[in-house]
């Protein structure tokens, strides 16, 4: 018999639960819907990369903006700039999709989402995961998640480019439905980017005295309010960029054709 003394505290063991979970609710529904939502985004992204109908004046599909290759139509090039010459023959979207894609892939919320829905690690709270051991994000390739803050800077640039595209559409076609779709998408994309935890940390995360930095404190307060809505903004911006991209491509293909398209 094991005896305990004040110098030898009781050794507690984990409860031996023989079932996967004691939850009786539909805990599997959220991981399932998340899996379907993220999968649809991945499938659409692959199709958008290989599709060539990404520009119809004055609209450019967000998945292909900025268009930086010589093969891009002249009106689709950012400021008429085409640093990738005739030697580049691959789809233009491949040049830039890694930046916003990397930002979402390493995003704190998306990490939680696909860890649970794709890897079941764990699929939900109080539900046993199928993996035998847990190593966290200390090893390759998951240690690369730490570069999220650098993808944030790239995402800021992409957000500004999409806002510029929306402004150009507003100038040239103010009554176009596509113009307002691009504007809504630019607002949601930039709101999602600014709601990022890295942005909140950059604004004033390392300050010890807010009173000495009133402007940074105001920025931190604004970003903190956005940060509280990071999850809905992540989903809203994901579907908005897919919707805006698909709309432009359908207009470019002539499938959507009416005077104020």
N, C-alpha and C positions, 0 to 999 in steps of 0.2 A: 504494500500500500504506500502510495506517495504521500509524504507529509509536507506541509507548507509551514514556513516560518515567516516572520516579518522581513527577513533578508532574502527569502525565496518566494516571490509572488506566484500566484496561481497561473499556470500556463493554460491559456484559453485556446481551444481548437475551433476551427470553422464548423458550422453546422453541416452535417452530412445530409444534403438534400439529393434524393435519388432521381428526381424529375428535373427536366430542363428548366422549368419555371413554375412558380405557383400563381402566376398571373392568370386571370380568367377573362380579361378583356381582349379585344382584337389588337394586340400589340404588334402583330405582323403587318397591319394595314399601312402604317406610315412608311416602314422600310420598303414595302412593295410599291407604293405610289412614288416614292423617291427613286427607286430603281427604274421605273417606267419613265419618269420625267427626265432623269439624267440620260437614260439610254436614247430617248427621242432626240435630245440635244446632240449627242454624239453622232447618231445616224444622220441627222440633218447636216451637221457640220461636214461630214465626209462628202455628202452629196454636193453641198455648196462649194467645196473646194474644187471639184472637177467640173462644175457647171460654168459655162462661159457667158451666160446671160446675166451679167452683174451690173451693167450700166445702161441707162436710158436717160438722156439729158432732161432735167438736171439731177436725176437721182443716181446714186451709186449704192450698191448693196453693202451694208455694214460689214459683212464677212470678208469683203474684198477691199476695204478702205483702211488706210491709204493704198492706192494702187501705184506701185513704184517701178514697174517694169516698162520697157519700151513697147511691149505688146499691148499695154493698156490703151484704150481710146484716149485721145488727147484731152477730152473734157473730164475724164476720170482721174487724171494725174493730179496729185496734190501740188498746187501752184505751178502746174506744168512740168514738174520735176520727175525725172525718170532715171535714178542712179543705176538701176540694173539695165544694162544694155540689151542688144539683140541676142547675146549669148544665152540669156535666161529664157528658157522655153517652157518652164513648168507653170502651173496655174498661179496667177499673181497672189491669190489669197494665202498661199503657203508662206509667203515672205513675212506676213505679219500676224497670222492667226496664233502663232506660238506665244505671243506676248499677252493678249487677253486670255488665251487658253491657259497659259501658265499661271496667270493671276487667279483664275477661278480654281484651277487644280490644286493650288497651294493655299487657298482661302480657308480660314479656320472653320467657317460654317460648312463649306463643301467637303472638307476633310471629314468632319463628323458625319455628313450625309452619306458619302460613298464608303466610308469605313463600315457603317452600319448596313447599308443596303446591298453593297457588292461583296464585301468581305465578311459580313456578319460578325463584326468585331467591336462590340457585341451588337446584335440586331436591335436590341432595345434595352432599357433599364430593367434590371432584375431578371434578365434572360441569359442563360448560359451560352457562351460562345463555343464554337466547335474546335477552336485552336487550342493546342496543348500548352503553349507557352506564349508569353507576351514580352516583346523586346522594345515596344514603344517606337520612337522615331530617332533612335540612336545609331542605326545602321543604314547602310546603303540598301535600297534607294530612298527610303523614307527620310533620311537625314537631309535630303535635298529640299524638304518642305521648308527649311529655314531660310531659303532665298525668297520667301514670299514678299518680304519688305522691298526687295529690288524689283520684283514684278509689279509692285504697286506703282513705282515711278513710271514704268512703261505703260501701265493702265491709265495713268493720268494723261499721258500723251495721246493714247488712243481715244480717250473720252473727249479730249479737246478737238481731235480730228473729226469725230462724229458730230460734235456740235457745229464745227465749221461746215460740214456737209449739209447739215440741217439749215443753217443760215443761208447758204448758197441756194438751196432749194426754195427757201422762203422768198429770196430776192427775185428769182427767175420765175417761180410758179407759186405765188402766195395762196392761191385758191385750190391748189392740188391736194388731194387726199394724201398722197404719198409724202408731201411736205410735212403735214402735221403728224403723220406716223413717224417720220424721221425725227421730228422735234420731240415727240413723246419718248421715243427710244433714247435720244441723247440725254434727256433729263433723267430717265431711270438709270441709264448706264453710269452717269456721273454721280448720281445719288448713291448708287451701290458702291462705287469706287471710294467716295468720301466717307462712307459708313464703315469702311474697313478698320479693323483693330489697329493695323499699322499706322493708319492716318491719325487715329486718336492718340497713339503714342507719340507720333512725330510732333503734333501740335503743342502738347504740354505734358507728355507722359513722364518726363524726367525732371520736371520742376519741383522744387521744394517749397516755394512761396508763390502762390498765385497772385498775391497782392503786388508783387514786384513786376509782374508781366501781365498787365490787364488785357492787352490785345491777344496774346496767346491764350489767356484764360477764356476769352470770349470765343475764340476759334475752337478751343477744346470743348466748351459747353455746346456749341453748335454741332460739332462732330459727334459728341456723346449722344445727343438726341437722335442723330441719324444711326449711330451704332446700335441703339436699342431696337431699331427696325432693320437690322442687317439681314436677318433671315428672309422676311417678306420681300425686301429689296433684291436679294439674290435671285429669288424665283421670278419676281416681276421683270427684272432686267434680262434674265435669261430668255423668257418667253417673248419679251418685247424685241430683243435683237433678232430672234428667229422669225418673228412675225414681220418685222420691218424688212429683213433680208429677203424673205419669201415674196413679199409684196412687190418689191422692186424687180425681182427676177420674173415674176408673172407679168408685170407691165412690160418689161423688156422683151418677153416672148410673145407679146400681143394677146395673151390669154385674158388679161384685164385691160379693157380698152373702152373708156368713156371720156367725155370732154375734160372732166376735172379729176382724172386719175392721177 
